[in-house]
Amino acid sequence: MTEDRRGAFRKNAFTFGTLLLACGEVGCLVWDATETGAQIEVESDQAVPDRFPIRLAEGADPRPAAVAWRRSRRIGVAFEG
């Protein structure tokens, strides 16, 4: 069993979010989220910068995010601000 290093309670989200990139909006799957970050999944061919605004659900306000880790198509982000 691996150690959970998160400082905040993780909530399974399994919703569709949106990355707001310079090239336009890109859909993502939000696997789980906390007050401080989220785990998302993008299409394999999608280039994702180190910092970007993300909308965790349709109609939600965008939040500034920074990449904390990358594992293939899954990305861990930390919310900024």
N, C-alpha and C positions, 0 to 999 in steps of 0.2 A: 504494500500500500504506500502511496506517495504522500509526502507531507503537503498540506494545503498552506501556502504562504500568503494567501490573501489577507488583508487587514479588514476587509468588509465582507458581510454576508453575500454570497453569490445566489442570484435568482435565475433559474432556468427561464430563458426568454423564448427561444425558438420562434422568433418573429423575423420579418423582413425589414431590413434597414436600408439606408442610402448613404453612400460616400459622396461628398460634394467635392469633386476634383476639378482641376483646371480644364480637363477634357470634357467635363459634363458630369451628370449624375450617374453613379454606378451602383447597382443593387448588390446587397450582401445578405447573408443569413446571420442573424444574431443568435449564437448558441446560448450564451448566458451573459448576465450583466450585474454589476454592483454599482454603488454610488461612485466608485473611483475608476472603473474601467469595464471592458467587455471583451468577450471572445467572439470574433466574427469569422466568416468564411466567404471568400470571393471566388470568382471564376479563375481557373488556372492561368489563363493568359492575360489577366488584368494586372498591370503595373500599379502598385499602391505606394505613394510617397511616404516619408517618415512622419509627416504631420498633415492633417486634413480635418475638416469638419465632418461630423457624422450625425445622421438622424437615425435614432434607434427604432423608430416606428413611424408609420405614415402619419403625417400631420404634426409630429413632434418637433420641438425646436432643435436646431443643429447644436452640437456640442463640439468644441475643439478637442482633438484627440492626437496622441502621439503613439507610434508603434513601440510596444514594449518587447515583443518577440514575434518571430515568424516561424511557422512550421508548415511548409508546403502551401496549401490554400488557406490555412487557418492563421489568423493574426490576433495577437493580444494587444489591446490598446488601453492606454491610460488617459483618462480625461484630464484636460488642462484647465486652469483657471478656477 
